[in-house]
Amino acid sequence: MADPQPGTGERRQSEQERRAYYRSKRGKNLAVLAALVGFAVLVYLVSIVRMGG
């Protein structure tokens, strides 16, 4: 009897690899977002201090 879905094991593994890839990519994107927000806050605070002084 033939396998109803040939290559299912490989497809499942590549799906797991794809999910791991996107999970790690999302983590990197969140780190970049945090860095950009931190930089924007720093520039804002420096400009407020310079205007006030």
VOLUMTOR-557124 format. One record per residue: residue number from 1; x, y, z of N, C-alpha, C, O, CB in turn. Coordinates in steps of 0.05 Angstrom, whole numbers. Each point is the difference from the previous one (the first is absolute). Glycine has a CB too. Example, Ala and Ser with C-alpha at 12.3 -4.5 7.8 and 13.67 -1.06 7.14 Angstrom:
% VOLUMTOR-557124
NODE / 1 / 264 / -114 / 156 / -18 / 24 / 0 / 18 / 24 / 0 / 21 / 0 / 13 / -59 / -23 / 12 $
NODE / 2 / 31 / 44 / -39 / 16 / 24 / 1 / -15 / 22 / 14 / 10 / 22 / 4 / 14 / -35 / -47 $
//
This chain:
% VOLUMTOR-557124
NODE / 1 / 17 / -23 / 0 / -17 / 23 / 0 / 18 / 25 / 0 / 20 / 1 / 14 / -57 / -26 / 10 $
NODE / 2 / 29 / 45 / -39 / 17 / 24 / -3 / -6 / 19 / 23 / -21 / 0 / 12 / 21 / -5 / -62 $
NODE / 3 / 20 / 20 / 56 / -3 / 21 / 21 / -19 / 21 / -10 / 4 / 11 / -22 / 43 / -20 / 39 $
NODE / 4 / -68 / 16 / -2 / -20 / 20 / -10 / 12 / 27 / -5 / -9 / 14 / -18 / -25 / -39 / 43 $
NODE / 5 / 54 / 33 / -10 / 13 / 26 / -5 / 30 / -4 / 0 / 13 / 1 / 21 / -51 / 24 / 1 $
NODE / 6 / 49 / -31 / -46 / 29 / -4 / -1 / 15 / 25 / 9 / -7 / 22 / -7 / 0 / -55 / -30 $
NODE / 7 / 29 / 28 / 51 / 17 / 22 / 9 / -11 / 16 / 23 / 10 / 22 / 6 / 5 / -19 / -52 $
NODE / 8 / -35 / -14 / 60 / -12 / 14 / 23 / 21 / 6 / 22 / 1 / 21 / 11 / -45 / -42 / -22 $
NODE / 9 / 61 / 1 / 16 / 21 / 4 / 20 / 18 / 23 / -7 / 7 / 16 / 18 / -9 / -64 / -7 $
NODE / 10 / 11 / 49 / -36 / 18 / 22 / -8 / -15 / 27 / 2 / 11 / 20 / 9 / 14 / -52 / -39 $
NODE / 11 / -50 / 32 / 21 / -15 / 25 / 1 / -4 / 9 / 28 / 2 / 24 / 6 / -25 / -37 / -48 $
NODE / 12 / 18 / -5 / 60 / -4 / 7 / 28 / 26 / 12 / 12 / -1 / 19 / 15 / -34 / -55 / -10 $
NODE / 13 / 58 / 24 / -12 / 25 / 10 / 10 / 6 / 28 / -11 / 8 / 17 / 15 / 9 / -64 / -12 $
NODE / 14 / -22 / 51 / -29 / 5 / 26 / -11 / -19 / 21 / 12 / 7 / 23 / 3 / 9 / -45 / -46 $
NODE / 15 / -40 / 13 / 49 / -19 / 18 / 14 / 11 / 8 / 27 / -2 / 24 / 8 / -37 / -45 / -33 $
NODE / 16 / 50 / 2 / 40 / 12 / 7 / 26 / 24 / 18 / -3 / 3 / 19 / 15 / -19 / -63 / 3 $
NODE / 17 / 32 / 39 / -38 / 23 / 17 / -5 / -9 / 28 / -8 / 12 / 20 / 9 / 15 / -60 / -23 $
NODE / 18 / -48 / 42 / -2 / -10 / 26 / -8 / -10 / 15 / 24 / 5 / 24 / 2 / -17 / -42 / -47 $
NODE / 19 / -3 / 4 / 62 / -10 / 14 / 24 / 23 / 10 / 18 / -1 / 22 / 11 / -40 / -51 / -13 $
NODE / 20 / 62 / 12 / 5 / 23 / 8 / 16 / 14 / 24 / -12 / 8 / 19 / 14 / -2 / -66 / 1 $
NODE / 21 / -4 / 47 / -42 / 12 / 23 / -14 / -16 / 26 / 5 / 12 / 20 / 6 / 6 / -52 / -41 $
NODE / 22 / -44 / 30 / 32 / -17 / 24 / 3 / 0 / 9 / 29 / -1 / 24 / 6 / -27 / -38 / -44 $
NODE / 23 / 30 / -5 / 57 / 0 / 7 / 28 / 26 / 15 / 6 / -1 / 21 / 14 / -27 / -61 / -2 $
NODE / 24 / 51 / 31 / -22 / 25 / 14 / 5 / 1 / 27 / -14 / 10 / 19 / 11 / 13 / -63 / -5 $
NODE / 25 / -35 / 45 / -29 / -1 / 25 / -15 / -17 / 20 / 14 / 6 / 24 / 1 / 1 / -48 / -44 $
NODE / 26 / -29 / 15 / 55 / -17 / 18 / 15 / 14 / 11 / 24 / -3 / 24 / 7 / -37 / -49 / -23 $
NODE / 27 / 56 / 8 / 30 / 15 / 9 / 23 / 20 / 22 / -8 / 4 / 20 / 14 / -10 / -65 / 7 $
NODE / 28 / 19 / 41 / -44 / 19 / 20 / -9 / -14 / 26 / -7 / 9 / 22 / 6 / 21 / -58 / -24 $
NODE / 29 / -54 / 34 / 5 / -15 / 24 / -7 / -9 / 15 / 25 / 1 / 25 / 0 / -16 / -48 / -42 $
NODE / 30 / 7 / 9 / 62 / -8 / 13 / 25 / 24 / 14 / 13 / -3 / 21 / 12 / -33 / -55 / -5 $
NODE / 31 / 60 / 22 / -9 / 24 / 13 / 11 / 6 / 26 / -15 / 7 / 20 / 13 / 11 / -66 / 1 $
NODE / 32 / -21 / 45 / -40 / 5 / 24 / -16 / -20 / 22 / 7 / 6 / 23 / 2 / 13 / -51 / -39 $
NODE / 33 / -45 / 19 / 40 / -20 / 19 / 8 / 6 / 13 / 27 / -3 / 25 / 3 / -31 / -52 / -29 $
NODE / 34 / 42 / 11 / 45 / 7 / 11 / 26 / 23 / 20 / -2 / 0 / 21 / 14 / -16 / -64 / 8 $
NODE / 35 / 36 / 37 / -38 / 23 / 18 / -3 / -9 / 26 / -13 / 9 / 21 / 8 / 22 / -61 / -13 $
NODE / 36 / -48 / 39 / -15 / -10 / 24 / -13 / -16 / 17 / 18 / 2 / 25 / 1 / -2 / -49 / -44 $
NODE / 37 / -18 / 12 / 59 / -16 / 15 / 19 / 18 / 12 / 21 / -4 / 23 / 8 / -35 / -54 / -16 $
NODE / 38 / 59 / 16 / 18 / 18 / 11 / 19 / 16 / 24 / -10 / 4 / 19 / 14 / 0 / -64 / 6 $
NODE / 39 / 4 / 43 / -45 / 15 / 22 / -13 / -18 / 25 / -3 / 9 / 22 / 5 / 20 / -55 / -29 $
NODE / 40 / -54 / 28 / 16 / -19 / 23 / -3 / -5 / 13 / 27 / -1 / 25 / 2 / -21 / -48 / -41 $
NODE / 41 / 19 / 8 / 60 / -4 / 11 / 27 / 25 / 15 / 9 / -2 / 22 / 12 / -30 / -59 / 0 $
NODE / 42 / 55 / 27 / -18 / 25 / 13 / 7 / 2 / 27 / -14 / 7 / 20 / 12 / 16 / -64 / -4 $
NODE / 43 / -28 / 45 / -34 / 1 / 25 / -15 / -20 / 20 / 11 / 6 / 23 / 2 / 9 / -48 / -44 $
NODE / 44 / -39 / 15 / 48 / -21 / 18 / 11 / 9 / 12 / 27 / -2 / 24 / 4 / -33 / -52 / -27 $
NODE / 45 / 46 / 11 / 40 / 8 / 10 / 26 / 24 / 20 / -2 / 0 / 20 / 14 / -16 / -63 / 7 $
NODE / 46 / 34 / 37 / -38 / 23 / 18 / -4 / -10 / 27 / -11 / 9 / 21 / 9 / 22 / -60 / -17 $
NODE / 47 / -50 / 38 / -11 / -10 / 25 / -11 / -15 / 16 / 21 / 1 / 25 / 1 / -4 / -46 / -46 $
NODE / 48 / -12 / 8 / 62 / -14 / 14 / 22 / 20 / 13 / 19 / -4 / 23 / 8 / -35 / -56 / -12 $
NODE / 49 / 59 / 18 / 11 / 20 / 11 / 19 / 15 / 24 / -12 / 4 / 20 / 13 / 2 / -66 / 6 $
NODE / 50 / 1 / 44 / -45 / 14 / 23 / -13 / -18 / 24 / -3 / 10 / 22 / 3 / 18 / -55 / -27 $
NODE / 51 / -53 / 30 / 19 / -19 / 23 / -2 / -4 / 13 / 27 / -3 / 24 / 2 / -19 / -46 / -41 $
NODE / 52 / 21 / 6 / 60 / -5 / 10 / 27 / 24 / 14 / 12 / -3 / 17 / 17 / -30 / -53 / -11 $
NODE / 53 / 57 / 28 / -15 / 24 / 11 / 13 / 10 / 23 / -15 / 21 / 11 / 7 / -9 / -55 / 9 $
//
